[in-house]
Amino acid sequence: MKKAIHPNYTPNAKITCACGKVYEIGSTSPEIQIELCAACHPFYTGKQKIIDTARRVEKFQERAALKTGAKTGKKAKAAKRSAQKVAKREEKEKSEA
């Protein structure tokens, strides 16, 4: 093995999570900052925690609400047109009577 090309190994490196939990493991970096760990990750805790920095989740939920609320497509347009025709016929019949 070549000398002086490998990084220094730290047997007691500190891993600090955003939730405050601190772990000690072996690593080449003496300190590491992480966002999620086993104590706060939704898979392990069973709680849903959405980490969204760019509003991606909110944008998706808005688009999903629009899709379920307003139907689009040929069938929806045809149904709307037929409803308008029926309404016009009823108005015409009322005005004639």
Buried (B, 14 or more C-beta within 10 A) or exposed (E): EEEEEEEEEBEEBBBBBEEEEEBEEEBEEEEBEEEBBEEBBEEEEEEEEEEEEEEEEEEEEEEEEEEEEEEEEEEEEEEEEEEEEEEEEEEEEEEEE
